[in-house]
Amino acid sequence: MLKIAVPNKGSLSETAATMLEEAGYRGRRDSKELIVRDARNEVEFFYLRPRDIATYVGSGALDVGITGRDLLLDSGSEAVEVQGLGFARSTFRFAGPAGRFAGEADLQGMRVASSYDGLVAQHLADRGIDARLVRLDGAVESAVRLGVADAIADVVETGATLRAQGLEVFGDPILASEAVLISNGGEHAALDTLRRRLQGVIVARDYVLVDYDIARDRLDAAVAVAAGFESATVSPLHDPEWAAVRVMVRRDETNQIMDALADVGARAIIVTRIHAARI
């Protein structure tokens, strides 16, 4: 059986569990369950702390897992990223007192607080910057005000929390993170199936089907608006001067595409959600 590590709590947990269920796998019925066996799909799920997943997978104890790219890199594990999963996106940045730091080079000899000291240490070492890392498990934004550090490295969303502490970001982003599927590098037939299914869930979430009718003399103009994932499906109608068209389009572009199709003469434009897909 393919042994899969799944986050048992935190921001990754709920979405990862939902994604696996949408991919056709059995989820746990009780939050206290630590191991769930899905014999039908030949997999076994192990519910673990998100920060530990890369270690278990990298050691070979488990085959694959879902965790954050930030946690994978911070762990120093030998596990490898297989693919991004499109959720739990975040950006890591350096921040310090307003006006004090112009760039990363100014961190030379400084104290930098972070919950991801392994990740930050590697980033600084790659740039030849010698700084002292101060590991904190939370409330990193308070480290400068409390005198524990000169700067911090943390997840930045809007920056409002940093500004409330008198901090501002500086330098280039350390990392753009998201939830990722990781593996120990081994081959397993069930892993290929897992990858295809998860990719199908991502496609189903990101795309919709658009159906419309169009006069044949305007077909090329309509297809130019939305060519589809591979190519538009064009079917004849009873009226030989008209055709029915079906295309996949990105969900976040749906309304703009519907407007553009209407502008070139499309009629009966209908949008349908995709429940599952294999691309």
Disulfide bonds with the S-S distance in Angstrom:
none
